[in-house]
Amino acid sequence: MAPVLYRLRLLNGCNSRTLNLSLFQMAADIQAAERPFFQIGGDQGFLPAVVLLQTGISLALPGDGTIPLLPAPAPDAMQALLMGPAVATRQLTLNEEESTQLCVQHLPDASITTLFNTPNDPNFVANCTAAGGVPMAPKAALLGVLGADPVSGLPVSVPKLWMNVISENPVLGDTEEWEIFNLTMDAHPIHLHLVRFQVINRQDFDPATFAPIPGTITPPDANEEGFKDTAFNFPGQITRIRAHFDRAGLYVWHCHILEHEDNEMMRPYLVRYDPAFPDLNGDNRVDRADLALLLAQIRSPQPVKLAFDLNLDQKVDLLDARILTGKLGLTR
């Protein structure tokens, strides 16, 4: 290599590993001083400031050609972001399934031994505990939503499979804040299709009550300040992201660890037309042209576009046409 500055585009092709890269100067085949990287861009474009990356350091530079001797103060964790305020907050969860038949025991040398394997045992958990073991885990990782227990009304995580009814359905044009509660032992790189988003902050939470713990908010790292499509969600933390949904359609969000996304840690989400103002052709009014588009979808022999599902029943039919007909004549 020539003794000049190089611009590198680095693509992590690993299926699950996170790579912490460092660069060292060599002197007579002996490792000498570490040389920093200067990151100028990320997932979805350039960063707002060049970031110096070195072991233990992620430092946004002031932009005047100098490098501060001390770390710059962390930005206010609640500062306004480029996307403006969110119109809705959506609470989601990352979950791990335990085995319902394989009981194991963790030994002092960090090895694991199987105690028993009993399929279809209704008392499996009690029997495993009595034997001094724990259910083998994780069996699988699943996305989910934060809901309410039907009896107590207390917050509870509701894991979801790919085939379950779509639960994430932002309205076209809305900006949403997603709070993702990580109940697992892994750091999951969560990726949203279609949109670019911004990391707002992270915060510890009580896993029993899901309540955020005061005083634990941390801002995004300096090299996370730009627009992103993937963000790490660390164990025991809420990761807050903000996204603007500007194109109607059916998309997915998932963990980017290959073994996870191929084993149910992926869910569809739907950006749908606003049932309160179903302007389907984007001309700022609701008229017969919009009704014609909807009726064409209803009559189409091809799979329908679920973005036209105005009543969220996972179908596009005359019930949706009835909603649109009731909005005819509205303008913006």
C-alpha positions as CSV (number, residue, x, y, z in Angstrom):
1,M,0.0,0.0,0.0
2,A,1.1,3.5,-0.7
3,P,1.7,5.9,2.2
4,V,-1.5,7.9,1.5
5,L,-5.0,8.1,2.9
6,Y,-7.4,5.4,1.8
7,R,-11.2,5.4,1.9
8,L,-12.5,1.9,2.8
9,R,-16.0,0.5,2.4
10,L,-16.3,-2.4,4.8
11,L,-19.0,-5.0,4.5
12,N,-19.5,-7.5,7.3
13,G,-20.3,-10.8,5.6
14,C,-20.5,-12.9,8.7
15,N,-23.7,-14.6,9.5
16,S,-23.7,-13.7,13.2
17,R,-20.4,-12.1,14.3
18,T,-19.8,-8.5,15.2
19,L,-16.3,-7.4,14.2
20,N,-14.3,-4.9,16.2
21,L,-11.6,-3.8,13.8
22,S,-8.3,-2.0,14.8
23,L,-5.3,-0.8,12.9
24,F,-1.8,-1.0,14.2
25,Q,1.5,0.4,12.9
26,M,4.3,-2.2,12.6
27,A,8.0,-1.5,13.3
28,A,10.4,-4.2,12.3
29,D,7.7,-6.9,12.6
30,I,6.7,-5.6,16.1
31,Q,3.3,-4.2,16.7
32,A,3.6,-0.5,17.6
33,A,1.1,2.3,18.1
34,E,-2.6,1.9,17.2
35,R,-3.8,4.1,14.3
36,P,-7.4,5.3,14.4
37,F,-10.0,4.9,11.7
38,F,-12.0,8.0,10.7
39,Q,-15.6,6.9,9.9
40,I,-17.5,9.2,7.5
41,G,-20.6,7.1,6.8
42,G,-22.8,4.3,7.9
43,D,-25.8,2.2,6.9
44,Q,-27.8,4.9,5.1
45,G,-25.4,7.7,4.2
46,F,-22.9,10.1,5.6
47,L,-22.6,10.8,9.3
48,P,-23.2,14.4,10.5
49,A,-19.6,14.5,11.8
50,V,-16.5,12.5,11.1
51,V,-16.0,10.0,13.9
52,L,-12.6,8.9,15.3
53,L,-12.7,5.1,16.1
54,Q,-10.0,3.5,18.1
55,T,-10.0,0.8,20.8
56,G,-12.4,2.1,23.6
57,I,-13.0,5.4,21.8
58,S,-15.9,6.6,19.5
59,L,-15.4,10.4,19.2
60,A,-17.2,12.8,16.9
61,L,-14.7,15.4,15.6
62,P,-15.5,19.2,15.6
63,G,-14.9,19.6,11.9
64,D,-12.2,22.3,12.1
65,G,-9.3,20.0,11.3
66,T,-8.4,19.4,14.9
67,I,-8.7,16.3,17.1
68,P,-9.7,17.0,20.8
69,L,-7.5,15.6,23.5
70,L,-10.5,14.8,25.6
71,P,-13.7,13.0,24.6
72,A,-16.4,15.4,23.5
73,P,-19.4,15.6,25.9
74,A,-22.2,13.2,25.1
75,P,-25.1,14.8,23.2
76,D,-28.4,15.3,25.1
77,A,-30.1,11.9,24.9
78,M,-33.5,13.5,24.4
79,Q,-32.5,16.0,21.7
80,A,-34.8,16.5,18.7
81,L,-33.8,14.4,15.7
82,L,-34.0,15.2,12.0
83,M,-37.2,13.3,11.5
84,G,-39.2,15.6,13.8
85,P,-41.6,14.4,16.6
86,A,-43.1,10.9,16.4
87,V,-46.9,10.7,16.2
88,A,-47.0,7.3,17.8
89,T,-44.9,5.0,20.0
90,R,-44.9,1.3,19.4
91,Q,-43.6,-1.1,22.1
92,L,-42.0,-4.3,20.8
93,T,-40.1,-7.2,22.4
94,L,-37.3,-9.6,21.6
95,N,-37.9,-13.0,23.2
96,E,-36.2,-16.4,23.8
97,E,-38.2,-19.7,23.9
98,E,-37.1,-22.3,26.4
99,S,-37.4,-26.0,25.7
100,T,-40.5,-27.8,27.0
101,Q,-38.9,-31.2,27.1
102,L,-35.1,-31.0,27.5
103,C,-33.9,-30.5,31.0
104,V,-30.2,-29.7,31.5
105,Q,-27.8,-28.8,34.3
106,H,-25.0,-26.2,34.2
107,L,-21.8,-27.6,35.8
108,P,-19.1,-25.7,37.6
109,D,-16.7,-26.1,34.7
110,A,-19.2,-24.3,32.5
111,S,-20.2,-27.4,30.7
112,I,-23.8,-28.5,30.3
113,T,-25.2,-32.0,30.9
114,T,-28.6,-33.4,30.0
115,L,-30.7,-34.6,32.9
116,F,-33.7,-35.9,30.9
117,N,-35.7,-35.4,27.7
118,T,-39.5,-36.0,28.2
119,P,-41.8,-34.9,25.4
120,N,-45.4,-34.0,26.2
121,D,-44.8,-33.7,29.9
122,P,-47.4,-31.2,31.4
123,N,-45.3,-31.0,34.6
124,F,-41.9,-30.5,32.8
125,V,-40.9,-27.3,34.4
126,A,-41.7,-28.5,37.9
127,N,-40.0,-31.8,37.3
128,C,-36.9,-30.1,35.8
129,T,-36.6,-27.8,38.8
130,A,-37.0,-30.6,41.3
131,A,-34.2,-32.5,39.5
132,G,-31.9,-29.4,39.9
133,G,-31.9,-28.4,36.3
134,V,-33.3,-25.8,34.0
135,P,-35.0,-26.0,30.6
136,M,-32.6,-25.9,27.7
137,A,-32.5,-22.5,26.2
138,P,-32.6,-20.7,23.9
139,K,-34.7,-22.9,21.8
140,A,-35.6,-20.1,19.4
141,A,-35.7,-16.3,19.4
142,L,-38.9,-14.5,18.5
143,L,-40.1,-10.9,17.9
144,G,-43.1,-9.8,19.8
145,V,-45.2,-7.0,21.2
146,L,-45.6,-5.6,24.7
147,G,-49.2,-6.2,25.6
148,A,-51.3,-6.5,28.8
149,D,-52.1,-9.6,30.8
150,P,-55.8,-10.3,30.3
151,V,-56.3,-11.1,34.0
152,S,-54.0,-8.7,35.9
153,G,-53.7,-6.0,33.3
154,L,-49.9,-5.9,33.9
155,P,-47.5,-5.5,31.0
156,V,-46.5,-8.8,29.4
157,S,-44.4,-9.8,26.3
158,V,-46.4,-11.5,23.6
159,P,-44.0,-13.4,21.2
160,K,-45.2,-13.6,17.6
161,L,-44.6,-16.1,14.8
162,W,-44.3,-15.1,11.1
163,M,-47.8,-16.5,10.4
164,N,-49.5,-14.5,13.1
165,V,-51.7,-11.5,12.3
166,I,-49.7,-8.4,11.4
167,S,-49.3,-6.2,14.5
168,E,-47.1,-3.5,13.2
169,N,-49.2,-1.3,10.8
170,P,-48.1,2.3,10.7
171,V,-50.1,4.7,8.6
172,L,-48.5,6.1,5.4
173,G,-46.7,9.3,6.1
174,D,-46.5,8.8,9.9
175,T,-43.3,9.0,11.9
176,E,-43.2,6.4,14.7
177,E,-41.0,5.8,17.7
178,W,-40.3,2.1,18.3
179,E,-39.3,1.0,21.8
180,I,-37.7,-2.4,21.5
181,F,-37.4,-4.3,24.9
182,N,-34.7,-7.0,24.7
183,L,-35.6,-9.9,27.1
184,T,-32.9,-12.2,25.7
185,M,-29.3,-12.8,26.6
186,D,-28.1,-11.8,23.1
187,A,-27.4,-8.5,21.4
188,H,-29.7,-8.5,18.3
189,P,-29.0,-6.4,15.2
190,I,-32.5,-5.4,14.3
191,H,-33.1,-4.4,10.7
192,L,-36.1,-2.7,9.1
193,H,-36.8,-3.0,5.4
194,L,-38.1,0.0,3.4
195,V,-37.2,2.8,5.9
196,R,-34.1,4.4,7.3
197,F,-34.3,5.3,11.0
198,Q,-32.4,7.1,13.7
199,V,-31.3,5.7,17.0
200,I,-32.7,7.9,19.8
201,N,-31.3,6.3,22.9
202,R,-31.1,3.1,25.0
203,Q,-32.3,2.6,28.5
204,D,-32.2,-0.2,31.1
205,F,-35.6,-1.6,32.2
206,D,-37.0,-3.8,35.0
207,P,-37.7,-7.2,33.3
208,A,-40.5,-8.0,35.8
209,T,-42.4,-4.7,35.2
210,F,-41.0,-3.5,32.0
211,A,-40.6,-0.1,33.7
212,P,-37.6,2.0,32.4
213,I,-35.0,2.5,35.1
214,P,-34.4,6.3,35.7
215,G,-30.9,7.5,35.2
216,T,-29.8,4.8,32.8
217,I,-30.4,6.5,29.4
218,T,-27.4,6.4,27.1
219,P,-27.3,8.3,23.8
220,P,-26.3,6.6,20.6
221,D,-22.6,6.1,19.9
222,A,-21.0,8.8,17.8
223,N,-21.0,6.5,14.7
224,E,-24.7,5.8,15.2
225,E,-25.8,9.4,14.8
226,G,-26.5,9.2,11.1
227,F,-29.5,7.5,9.4
228,K,-29.4,3.7,9.8
229,D,-31.3,0.6,8.8
230,T,-29.9,-1.8,11.4
231,A,-29.2,-1.1,15.1
232,F,-27.9,-3.2,18.0
233,N,-30.4,-4.0,20.7
234,F,-28.5,-5.0,23.9
235,P,-29.8,-7.4,26.6
236,G,-31.8,-5.8,29.4
237,Q,-32.3,-2.5,27.5
238,I,-34.9,-0.6,25.6
239,T,-33.6,0.5,22.2
240,R,-35.6,3.5,20.9
241,I,-35.5,4.2,17.1
242,R,-37.5,6.7,15.1
243,A,-38.6,6.0,11.5
244,H,-40.7,7.8,8.9
245,F,-42.9,5.5,6.8
246,D,-43.2,7.1,3.4
247,R,-44.2,4.3,1.1
248,A,-47.3,2.1,1.3
249,G,-46.8,-1.7,1.2
250,L,-45.9,-4.9,2.9
251,Y,-42.4,-5.2,4.3
252,V,-40.5,-7.1,7.1
253,W,-38.4,-6.4,10.1
254,H,-36.1,-9.0,11.6
255,C,-32.9,-9.9,13.5
256,H,-29.9,-9.8,11.1
257,I,-28.3,-12.8,12.7
258,L,-28.9,-15.4,9.9
259,E,-29.7,-18.3,12.2
260,H,-32.3,-16.1,13.9
261,E,-34.0,-14.6,10.9
262,D,-34.3,-18.0,9.3
263,N,-35.9,-19.5,12.4
264,E,-38.9,-17.2,13.0
265,M,-37.2,-14.0,14.3
266,M,-38.8,-12.1,11.4
267,R,-42.1,-10.4,11.1
268,P,-44.1,-8.7,8.4
269,Y,-45.2,-5.1,8.9
270,L,-47.7,-3.1,6.9
271,V,-47.5,0.6,5.9
272,R,-51.2,1.2,5.1
273,Y,-53.3,4.0,3.7
274,D,-54.9,6.3,6.3
275,P,-58.5,5.1,6.9
276,A,-59.4,8.7,8.1
277,F,-58.2,10.2,4.8
278,P,-57.9,7.4,2.2
279,D,-56.2,9.4,-0.5
280,L,-54.9,6.4,-2.5
281,N,-53.5,8.3,-5.5
282,G,-51.8,11.1,-3.5
283,D,-53.7,14.0,-5.0
284,N,-54.7,15.4,-1.5
285,R,-58.3,14.6,-1.9
286,V,-60.6,11.6,-1.5
287,D,-62.7,11.1,-4.6
288,R,-64.0,8.5,-7.1
289,A,-60.5,8.1,-8.5
290,D,-59.4,6.6,-5.1
291,L,-62.6,4.5,-5.0
292,A,-61.7,3.2,-8.5
293,L,-58.2,2.2,-7.4
294,L,-59.7,0.3,-4.4
295,L,-62.3,-1.5,-6.4
296,A,-59.6,-2.5,-8.9
297,Q,-57.7,-4.1,-6.1
298,I,-60.9,-5.9,-4.8
299,R,-61.6,-7.3,-8.3
300,S,-58.0,-8.2,-9.1
301,P,-57.2,-11.9,-9.7
302,Q,-53.6,-11.1,-8.5
303,P,-52.8,-11.1,-4.8
304,V,-54.1,-7.8,-3.3
305,K,-52.0,-5.1,-1.9
306,L,-52.7,-5.1,1.8
307,A,-51.9,-1.4,2.1
308,F,-55.5,-0.9,0.9
309,D,-56.8,-2.8,4.0
310,L,-58.5,0.2,5.7
311,N,-60.1,-1.8,8.6
312,L,-57.1,-4.0,9.4
313,D,-58.9,-7.3,8.9
314,Q,-56.1,-8.6,6.7
315,K,-58.3,-8.5,3.6
316,V,-59.2,-6.0,0.9
317,D,-62.9,-6.1,0.3
318,L,-66.2,-4.2,0.1
319,L,-65.9,-3.3,3.8
320,D,-62.9,-1.2,2.9
321,A,-64.8,0.3,0.0
322,R,-67.6,1.3,2.5
323,I,-65.0,3.1,4.6
324,L,-63.7,5.0,1.6
325,T,-67.1,5.8,0.3
326,G,-67.9,7.5,3.6
327,K,-64.9,9.8,3.1
328,L,-65.6,10.9,-0.4
329,G,-65.3,14.7,-0.8
330,L,-62.6,15.2,1.8
331,T,-59.7,17.5,0.8
332,R,-56.5,18.7,2.3
